[in-house]
Amino acid sequence: MKNLITIIAVLTITFTSAFATTTPETLISTTDVEVVTVGTSDIFTTADFDAATDNLNFTTNDNISVIQIFNAEGNLEFSLPVMSDNVKINKNLFGEGTYQLGFILEGQSQMHSTSVTVK
């Protein structure tokens, strides 16, 4: 019985760590701004920064219902309803520093996060 419990515990820990580890992926990297995924990046079709308009442009596979913007302390600063698969966020919403963008897609409760660093 002790061996069975040990095997179950080891398998549980192994599977939990295998699914929990994700490699951050850089979506946008310019001299002005850097956007890195915190979780999965497969929701994004495209992501870029338009320096002429200072807009962060995101296109997703599914419609985004809400984008939440958190400051470096994790406090919610903005909650923006989108209802589209294409969104533009102007850099002037952010001060210099690091922020989190939380994308909630239609029909999902999971938030997909990115880290935004404004230089």
C-alpha positions as a Markdown table, in Angstrom:
| # | Residue | x | y | z |
|---|---|---|---|---|
| 1 | Met | 0.0 | 0.0 | 0.0 |
| 2 | Lys | 2.9 | 2.4 | 0.8 |
| 3 | Asn | 4.4 | 1.7 | -2.6 |
| 4 | Leu | 1.1 | 2.5 | -4.4 |
| 5 | Ile | 0.7 | 5.8 | -2.5 |
| 6 | Thr | 4.4 | 6.7 | -3.3 |
| 7 | Ile | 3.9 | 5.9 | -7.0 |
| 8 | Ile | 0.7 | 7.9 | -7.2 |
| 9 | Ala | 2.4 | 10.9 | -5.5 |
| 10 | Val | 5.4 | 10.8 | -7.8 |
| 11 | Leu | 3.2 | 10.5 | -10.9 |
| 12 | Thr | 1.0 | 13.4 | -9.7 |
| 13 | Ile | 4.0 | 15.7 | -9.1 |
| 14 | Thr | 5.5 | 14.7 | -12.4 |
| 15 | Phe | 2.4 | 15.4 | -14.4 |
| 16 | Thr | 1.7 | 18.7 | -12.5 |
| 17 | Ser | 5.2 | 20.0 | -13.2 |
| 18 | Ala | 5.1 | 18.9 | -16.9 |
| 19 | Phe | 1.8 | 20.8 | -17.5 |
| 20 | Ala | 2.7 | 23.8 | -15.3 |
| 21 | Thr | 5.9 | 24.7 | -17.0 |
| 22 | Thr | 5.5 | 27.0 | -20.0 |
| 23 | Thr | 8.3 | 28.8 | -21.7 |
| 24 | Pro | 7.6 | 32.5 | -22.1 |
| 25 | Glu | 7.5 | 33.7 | -25.7 |
| 26 | Thr | 8.3 | 37.2 | -26.8 |
| 27 | Leu | 5.4 | 38.5 | -28.9 |
| 28 | Ile | 6.7 | 42.1 | -29.5 |
| 29 | Ser | 10.2 | 43.5 | -28.9 |
| 30 | Thr | 11.1 | 47.1 | -29.9 |
| 31 | Thr | 13.0 | 49.9 | -28.4 |
| 32 | Asp | 9.8 | 51.3 | -27.0 |
| 33 | Val | 7.9 | 48.2 | -25.7 |
| 34 | Glu | 8.3 | 44.5 | -25.1 |
| 35 | Val | 5.4 | 42.0 | -24.7 |
| 36 | Val | 6.0 | 38.5 | -23.4 |
| 37 | Thr | 3.5 | 35.8 | -22.9 |
| 38 | Val | 3.1 | 34.6 | -19.3 |
| 39 | Gly | 1.1 | 31.5 | -20.3 |
| 40 | Thr | 0.1 | 30.2 | -23.7 |
| 41 | Ser | 0.7 | 32.2 | -26.8 |
| 42 | Asp | -1.4 | 30.1 | -29.2 |
| 43 | Ile | -4.4 | 32.4 | -28.8 |
| 44 | Phe | -2.6 | 35.1 | -30.8 |
| 45 | Thr | -2.7 | 35.2 | -34.6 |
| 46 | Thr | -0.5 | 38.4 | -34.7 |
| 47 | Ala | 0.9 | 40.9 | -32.3 |
| 48 | Asp | 2.9 | 44.0 | -33.2 |
| 49 | Phe | 3.7 | 47.5 | -32.2 |
| 50 | Asp | 2.9 | 50.4 | -34.6 |
| 51 | Ala | 5.5 | 53.1 | -33.7 |
| 52 | Ala | 3.7 | 55.7 | -35.9 |
| 53 | Thr | 0.5 | 55.5 | -33.8 |
| 54 | Asp | 2.1 | 54.1 | -30.6 |
| 55 | Asn | -0.5 | 51.2 | -30.7 |
| 56 | Leu | 0.0 | 47.7 | -29.5 |
| 57 | Asn | -2.0 | 45.6 | -32.0 |
| 58 | Phe | -3.3 | 42.1 | -31.1 |
| 59 | Thr | -5.3 | 39.7 | -33.3 |
| 60 | Thr | -6.6 | 36.5 | -31.7 |
| 61 | Asn | -8.1 | 33.2 | -33.0 |
| 62 | Asp | -11.3 | 33.9 | -31.1 |
| 63 | Asn | -13.1 | 37.0 | -30.1 |
| 64 | Ile | -11.8 | 38.8 | -27.0 |
| 65 | Ser | -14.5 | 39.7 | -24.5 |
| 66 | Val | -12.5 | 41.6 | -22.0 |
| 67 | Ile | -8.9 | 42.9 | -21.6 |
| 68 | Gln | -7.7 | 43.6 | -18.1 |
| 69 | Ile | -4.7 | 45.8 | -17.4 |
| 70 | Phe | -2.9 | 45.3 | -14.1 |
| 71 | Asn | 0.0 | 47.5 | -12.8 |
| 72 | Ala | 3.3 | 46.1 | -11.4 |
| 73 | Glu | 1.7 | 45.6 | -8.0 |
| 74 | Gly | -1.1 | 43.4 | -9.5 |
| 75 | Asn | -3.8 | 46.0 | -9.0 |
| 76 | Leu | -6.5 | 46.2 | -11.8 |
| 77 | Glu | -6.1 | 49.6 | -13.6 |
| 78 | Phe | -8.5 | 49.1 | -16.5 |
| 79 | Ser | -11.0 | 46.6 | -17.7 |
| 80 | Leu | -11.8 | 47.1 | -21.4 |
| 81 | Pro | -14.7 | 45.3 | -23.1 |
| 82 | Val | -13.6 | 44.4 | -26.6 |
| 83 | Met | -16.0 | 41.9 | -28.3 |
| 84 | Ser | -13.6 | 41.5 | -31.3 |
| 85 | Asp | -10.7 | 39.4 | -32.4 |
| 86 | Asn | -8.7 | 42.5 | -33.2 |
| 87 | Val | -7.7 | 45.1 | -30.6 |
| 88 | Lys | -5.4 | 48.2 | -30.6 |
| 89 | Ile | -4.2 | 49.5 | -27.2 |
| 90 | Asn | -2.4 | 52.9 | -27.2 |
| 91 | Lys | 0.9 | 53.1 | -25.3 |
| 92 | Asn | -0.3 | 56.2 | -23.5 |
| 93 | Leu | -2.5 | 54.0 | -21.3 |
| 94 | Phe | 0.7 | 52.8 | -19.7 |
| 95 | Gly | 3.4 | 54.7 | -17.9 |
| 96 | Glu | 7.0 | 53.6 | -17.9 |
| 97 | Gly | 7.3 | 50.2 | -16.3 |
| 98 | Thr | 5.9 | 46.7 | -16.3 |
| 99 | Tyr | 2.2 | 45.8 | -16.7 |
| 100 | Gln | 0.1 | 42.6 | -17.1 |
| 101 | Leu | -2.5 | 42.3 | -19.9 |
| 102 | Gly | -5.2 | 39.7 | -19.2 |
| 103 | Phe | -7.1 | 38.5 | -22.3 |
| 104 | Ile | -10.4 | 36.8 | -21.6 |
| 105 | Leu | -11.8 | 35.1 | -24.7 |
| 106 | Glu | -15.5 | 34.7 | -25.4 |
| 107 | Gly | -16.9 | 31.6 | -23.9 |
| 108 | Gln | -13.9 | 31.0 | -21.6 |
| 109 | Ser | -13.3 | 31.9 | -18.0 |
| 110 | Gln | -9.5 | 31.5 | -18.2 |
| 111 | Met | -7.4 | 34.6 | -18.5 |
| 112 | His | -4.5 | 34.5 | -20.9 |
| 113 | Ser | -1.7 | 36.8 | -19.6 |
| 114 | Thr | 1.1 | 38.8 | -21.2 |
| 115 | Ser | 3.7 | 41.0 | -19.5 |
| 116 | Val | 4.1 | 44.4 | -21.1 |
| 117 | Thr | 7.2 | 46.5 | -20.4 |
| 118 | Val | 7.1 | 50.1 | -21.5 |
| 119 | Lys | 10.6 | 51.6 | -21.9 |
